[in-house]
């Protein structure tokens, strides 16, 4: 009971009174049925705007219509193959694996376990139901991100797919009555769906298959989904406050630009613009790092910024200067973390497979085309030649490109707490930060090492948000990262779902270099649930232009009898070339313990891997690492 009281007090201090008051009131409104009344399940059927009105007075999009796009046509095997698979009923889930839906789609069925989500009001759906499974498997297709595969085939192979796309949209509308079912459970999912629908509507703006009858169904669904987003926006802005809030506020904003003749949209857009600017200022730090401490979610924000800034420019709507300032800072940060050869970044932080707009044929983890698109929008030099298709789809037809490769060296981003060493053949990545907002993984002082584009020592990934407890503990906890645990204790104490108590804090970072090496010293306050005054200090020495690292970990106030465990995860394909030798603070050689573990390179994918660790009741471990 005492521990529970302490945990509650700690959570109140972490999350703040505004969050706790909102969540409490929100749950009461949901339980008493007030939310159900605020989000009608069978709203009046009427036309909010007509097809002719939109065609004549709609706002400017990235392209006016399919016939007015003129960037280079490049038939590609990947484009053709993805469309072939789509026609067979197979689409990519979480940008990782293809799932066969068969000839017809059940928008309520979880393809992961075959269960059906109930067709009831969204406020009554449990999105963490053990029986229904991971709700993200239902949401994924309903995002309509797959339509970019269809549209890219349409464009590059000159094959009219308008009937296919509108049939998909109408199928979803027919199967998902307003505010009924799992696909209304999350306002961000609604927002992503609307953005992809906008992309389709403008691409097929002049299509004969976009009839008045079809458009009436679509505009009715757009209105009530946007109504849902606007009237539930505080859940994202107060209870969640991460990329969800940026997605939703930006969607409200651009909807008013694209449909300026709808009074409600104009009102919602004005509020959305203000909120979008506030969220960008709050969530993206001055050094370009992002409060979710996740590379994948940061790319989500990059795509949202590209949409928001580009559409504001096209429609003469000026955003606050902070938006472009933080967008440029984000761009520069992510470029420093990107492997130039592959476009991959460390698989650091929560990674749910999100890539809302797949506009090129690169691998899901290749960020280069998305970063180039934002570079174009901001009129910044490009870092990656020949990665241009995303920019083309945003209506940015390059003329004289300016290319500026990332300069090698030692970089420190103090607000987010990232240190990156960039060399010709090597990249070293270390995190040492303070959580200002709710963390998702206990991964402070994680170290990533790259050699010749290979992520030799890597983050094990995320896997799923709703799976068996042991796997949740592993992937969300310290065990799946290249850092230190004390016995079986994570750096922070785990609560329910996405809750952590006793957030880690950075207390020291120093960086230095000389002619032969780079040196990083980083220190965190951690393990407060294990004992008072515990800190973990990690010193990383990287030999310049050599695949050699020295890592010294020291834990102060280590409780008697508690073991300090230094954990490593190597890429299984290249583990044979990796050598590690370790001693404790007394100079005693430590034996390497190898144990079965897991790796999740993509969401929903779990692969067998080997974990190597060194353990001692001494408070110091020094490990020499080399890759041949």
N, C-alpha and C positions, 0 to 999 in steps of 0.2 A: 504493500500500500504506500509506504514512504517513497519507494522508487517511482511508483506511478505518479505521485504528486510532484516529485522532482522533474520527471519527464514532461508533465503538463506545464509546469512553470517555465521550463526551458523552451517548449514549443511556443508558448505565449510570447516569450521574449524574442524568439526567432521570427515568428510570423507577424507579430504586432496585433494590437487590439482591433484594427480595422478589418483585417482578415478574419479573425475569430468571430467578430460581431456579424460580419456579412454571412459567413458560412452557417452560423447558428440560425440566423433569420431565414436564409435561403432554404435550409432543411425543414424549418417549421412551415414555411409557405408551401413547400412541396408536399409535406405530410398532410396538411390541412386542405389541399386541393386548390389553393389560390393560384399556383403556377399553371395548373391545368386550365383554369378559367382564363388566364392571361394569354394562352397560346391555343386559339380555337382549333378544333379538329375538323370542322366542316364549315369553313368561312364562306361567305356569300360568293356565288359565282358571278363574276363580272369582269369586264375588260378594263384594265388600267391604262393601257395604251395600245395602239393598233400597229400592225406591220407597216402600213404606209407612213404613219407618223414617225416611227423609228427610222425607216429608210430615208426619210426626208430630213429629219431633225436630230437624229442620233449623233452622239459625240464622236470625236475622232478616235479611231483605234490604231493599232500598230500598222494595219493595212486596211484600206477601204473595203476590199473584197478579194476573192480568189483571183479574179481576172486582172487585178491591178498589182499583183505581186510579180516582181521581175528579177529576183536574185537567181544565181546559177542553179539550173536543174542538174542534179547528180544522182541518177539511179544507183542505188547501193544494195548489195546483197542483204545487209541487215534490215533495211527498210522493207524489202520484198519479203523476207522471211518472217518478220514480225507481223506483217499484214496477212500472210498465208496462215500463220498460227491463229491469228485473231478470227479469221473466217472459219477455222475449225473449232472455235469456241475456247481457245486458249489465250489467256492474257498473263502478263507478268504481275505477280504480287510482290509488293515491297521492293520492286526493281531487282529482284533476286532470282525467283524461279517462276516457271510457267505453270499455271493451274488450268486444268481442263474443265470448263463449266458445262460443256455439252451444248446441244442445240438451243436450249433456252436457259435464261438466267433467273434464278430465284434470288431476289434482292434481299431476302431475309435470312438466307441460309449461310451458315458458317462453313466454308469449304474445308476448313482445317479438321473439323470433327463431325460434320454432317448435321449438326443440330440447327434448329430453327429458333430465331429470336421471335418473341411474341409480337403480334400485331396490335399493340396497345399504345396509349399515349406515351410520348418519350419520357415524361417525368417518372413513369412507373417502371422503366427498364433498368435492370441492374447490369451495368457494363463490366462488372467483374464477376459475373456468374460463372461458377465452376462448370455447370451443365452446358451453358451456351458457349463457353470458351472465350477466346480472345476476340473481342468485338472489332478489332482492327481488321480482321479477315473479312468482315462484312463491309466495313467502311471503304476498304481499299478500292473495290471496283466502282462503288458509288461515288468516288471522287471524280470519275470520268477522265482521269489522267491518261487512260489508254487511248482516248480519241486522238492524241497527237500522233500515235502510230498510224492511225487511219488517215489523218490529214497529211502527214508527210508522204505516205504512199500516194495519195491523191495528187499531190503536187509533183513529186519526183517522177511518177509514172503516168501522169496525165490521165487519171482514171477517176471519174466522178463518183465520190462516195457519200454524197449528201443524203441520199435516201437511207443509207446504212446508219449514219450519225443521228439523223432525226428519229429513226425508229428506236434507237437506243434511248434517246432522251424521253420519248413518249412512253416507252416501256417502263422507265423508272417512275415517271409521273403517275402512270396508271397504277403501279404497284405500291406506291408510297403516298397515301393520302396525307394532306397537310398535317404536320405535327404528330404523325402516327409512325411508330416503329423506330428501330435502332439508328436509322439514317438521319434522324432529327436530334439524336442524343447529344451531338457535339456541334457547336456553332462553327468551329473551324472547318469541320468536314463539309458543312453547308457552304461555307465561303469558297473552299477549293472547288467544289462542284460548280458553283456559279461562275467562277472565273474561267473554268474550262468550257462551260456553256457559252460564255461571251466569246471566247476564242472561236468556237464553232459557228455561232451566229454571224459574226463578222466575216469569217472565211466563206461561208455559204450565203452571204447577204443577198445575192442576186439569183440564188438557185430557184428553179421552178418547183423544187420539192419543199421550199419554205413557203407554204401557202398561208392564207389568213387563218385557216382552221388550226394548222400546226402551230403557228405563232401565238394564237390565243391561248392554247394550252401551256405553252412555254412561258409566256409573260405572266400568266396567272401564278404559275409555280415559282417564277423568279420573285414576284412581289411578296408572296407569303414566306418564302425562305429568307428573304432579306428582312422582312418584318420580324421573323424569329431572331435573326442575328442582332438586330438593333435593340430589341426588347430584352435580350439576355446578355447584353454586352458586358455588364458589370461582373458576371461570373468570370469572364476571361480577364478583365482589367483588375479585379481585386483578388479572386480566389486562385487564379492560375498565373496570370501576369508573365507570360513568356511569348514564344512565337505565335501562340493562339491569338493573343490580343493584337499583335501586329497584323496577322492575317485578316482578322475580322474587321478591325478599324479601317484597314486599307481597302477592303472589299466594299464597305459602306461608302467610303470616299469615292472610289472610281465608278461605282454604280450611278451616282449622281452625275458624273461627267458623261457617262455613256447614254444615260436616259434622263436628260435634263428637263424634260417636260412633265415629269411626275412630281407633284408637290412633296409627297412624302420622301421620295428619293433625294430631292434637293435638301430637305431638312436633315435627313439622315447623313447625307454626304458632308454637309457643313460640320456636323458634330464629328463624323468619322475623320475628317481632315484634321481637326483639332486633336482628337484622341490619337490618331496615327503619329502626328508630330510629337506628342507627349510620350508615346510608347517608344519611339525611336530614341528620343533623348534619354529616357530612363534605362532602356534595355541594352543599348549599345554604348559602351564606355568610350571615353575620349580617345583611348589608344586603339580603338577598333575591335576590342574583344567584346564578347557577348555573354550576358548573365546566365545563360543555360550551360555554359562550359561544355559545349558539344559542337564538334565540327559539322556534323550533318545538319543540326538545327540552325547553325549559322549560315549554311548554304541556303536553307529554306528562306531565311531573312534576306539573303542576297537576291534571290529571285523575286521576292516581294518588293524589295526596294527598286529593282529594275522595272517592274510593272508600275509601281506608284509614281516614280520619277518620270518615266517615259510618258505615261498617260497624262500626267500633270503638264508636262512640256507641250504635248500635242494639243491640249485643250486650253492652253493659256491660263492654267491655274497654278499660281506660284506657291510652292511649299516653303515652309520656314527653312532658312539656311542650314539649320542643324541637321536636316535630313540628308542633304548632299554631303555635308561635312562628315557625318558618321558613316555614311555609305562609302565614302572614299577611304576612311580609316579602316573599315571592315575589309575592304578590298586589299589594302596594303598588308593587313595582318594575315589574311588567308593566303595571299601570294607567298608570304614568307614561310608558311607551313606546307606548301604544296611541292610535291616532287615534280620537277619539270618534265621528266621523261614520261611519267604515267598519268600525272594529274591527281594522283592519290594523296590524301592527307592521313595523318594518324587516325585510327578508328577510335578516337577519344571521345568520351562522353556518350550520352544516350544516342542511339542510332536506330530509328524505327523504319529505315528504308525510304524515307520521304524524299521524293523528287517530283514536285507537283507538275512540272512542265518539262517533259523529256523531249527536247527539240534537236537532238543530235544523236549520232550513232556510237558515241563513246560509252565506255563502261560506266555503270552507275556511280562508282566512286571517283570518276575522273571529273574534277571540278573546273577544268580549264575553260571550256566553252561558256559556262555560266559566268565565270569571273571576267572573261573577255567582254561579254555582253554588258555587264555593269561598267566596265572600263569605257566602252563606247558611249553609254548613256551619260557618263560623267566627263566625257572628253579627256580621259586619261590615256596614257600610252598603254598598248597591249603588252602583256607579258608572254603570250603564247601564240606564235604564228600558226596559221592554218586551222585555228579553232574558232570558226566564224559562224556556224549555222545558227546558233542561238541568236546572235546579233541580227542576222538576216530576218529571222522571224519577228523580231521587234521593230522591223521596218528601218533598220539601220544599215543602209547600203554603204559599205566602206569605200572610201576613195583612197586617199594616201594614208595608209596605216602607219602609226608610229609605234615601234616596238622597243620595249625597254625591259630586258631580262632582270630578274631579281638579283641584286648585288649580294655577293657572298659575305659572310661575317657573322658576328654575334649580336643577337637581337633580344631585347627584354621589353615585355609589355606589362608594366607594373600593375595596372588596374585589374586586368584579368588574371595576372600571375602566370605568364607563359615566358619561357626562355627557349630560344631556337638558335642553333648553330647551323649555318648553311655553308657547306663546302662543295667543291666540284663533284665529288663522288660520295659524300656523306651528309646526312642530316641527323641532328640530335635534338630531341624535343623533351622538355621537362616542364611539368606544371607545379607551381607553388603559389596558391592563391587563397583568398579569403572569400567565403560564401556570403554574399549580401542577400541572396534570395535562395529559395529552397533548392538544395542539391539533389541530384537524381542518383549519383553514384559516389561511393566512398573511394576516391581515386587520387587524392592529393599526393604529390611527389612521384607520380607515375613517370617513367622514363621510356621513351621510344627511341630506337636506334635504327638508322637506315644506311645501307651500303649498296651503291650502284642501283638505286631505285628499288631495292628489296627491303621490306620492313622486317628486319632481322629479329629485333625484340619489339613485341607489339602488344597492344591492348586486345584482350580476348573478345570484346564486343558487347552486344546487348541481348540477343536472342529474342525474347518475347516479354511483353509487359504483363501477361496473364498466363502463367504456367505453374508447374509444381513448385512448392516453397523452396526446395533445395536448389533448384536452378535459379530462381529469383535471387536467393541469397548469394549464390556464386557470381552471377553476372553483374548484379548491382553492387556487390560488396567489394572489399579490398582484395579478396582472393584472386580475382580475375585480372589484376593489374600488376605492373612491375614496380612494386613498392614494398612496404613492410607491414606485417601484421603482428600482433601480440597474442600468442596462442591462437585461439579461434575468434578473437575479437576484431571486428572491423574498426577503422579509424573513428567512425561515429556509431552511435547506437541506433539500430534499425527499429523503426516503428512500423505501422501498417502501410501497405502499398508504397506510395512515394515519399513517405515521411521518414526523415532522419532527425535524431536528437543530437545535441552537442556538436554543432558544426565545426569543422576544422578551420583554423585561422593561420594565415601566413604571418610569421613574426620576424623573418629575416630573409633577404636575398642579396647576395653580392655576386658580381660577375667580373671576370678579368681575363686577360689573355697576354701571352708573350710570344716570342718567336716560335716556340715549339708546341704550345698547348693552350687550350681554353680551360677555364676553371669556373665552376658555378657552385656556390654554397647557398642552400635554401633550407629554411627551418619552418616547421609548423607546430602549432599547439593541437594535440590530438589525444584520442583515447581517454577523454575525461570521464567516461563511464567505467574505466578500468582502474584508474587511480588519479590522485591529484598531481598537478604540476608536470604531467608527462609531455615531453616534446620529442619530435623526430627531426633530426638535422641530416640532410643528405648533401654530400659533396661529390660532384661529378667532374672528373678531369678527362678531357678529350685530347688525345694526341693529334696535332694538326696533320691533315692529309694522310692519316693512317686509321685503319679500322681497329682502334684500340681505345678502350674506356676504362677508367678506374672509378669505382663507386664505393664511397664510404658512408655507411649509415650509423648514426649514433642516437640512441634513445636515452633521454635523461629521466630520472625517477622511475626506472623500470622496477615494478614490484618484484619482491623476492619470489623465486620459483616460477616466474612467468618467462616463457621463451619468446625471444625475438626471432621472427621468421622473415627472411629476405626472399621475395618471390619473383620468378622470371617466367615469361611466356615467349618462346621462340617460334618463328615461322617453321612449321613441321618440314617443309620442303628443304629448308636450308640449315636445319639444326646440326647436321653433321659437321658443318664448317665452323661451328661456334665452340669456343673453349672458354671456360670460366674456372677460376681458382680463387678460393675464399679462405680468409682467416678471421678469427675473432680479435677482440681488443688486446688479448694477451699473446697474440701471434700464433695461436693454435689453429692448425689447418682444419677446416670444416668440410665434412663430406657432403657431396651433392645428393639430395634426396629427389628422385624422379618419381612422379606420380601421375596417374591418368587425370586428365582435365578436359576442358572443352574450349572450342573457339567458335565464334559466330561472326564470320566476315560480313554477313548480310542478315537483315532481320528475318526471323523465322527459320534460319539455317543453323543447325548445331552440328559441329564436326568434332571428332575425337582429336585431342592434342595431348602434349606432354608438358607438365609443369615442373620446373626445376626450382628447388629452394635450399637455402642454407639456414640452419637454425642454431641458436646458442642462448644460454641464460646470461651470458655476458652482454653488455649493452652496446657493443660495437661489432659491426661486420664490415670487412673491406674485401671487395671482389674485383678481380682483374678480368676484363672481358676482351676477347679478340675474335675477329671473324676472318677466316682464311678463304 
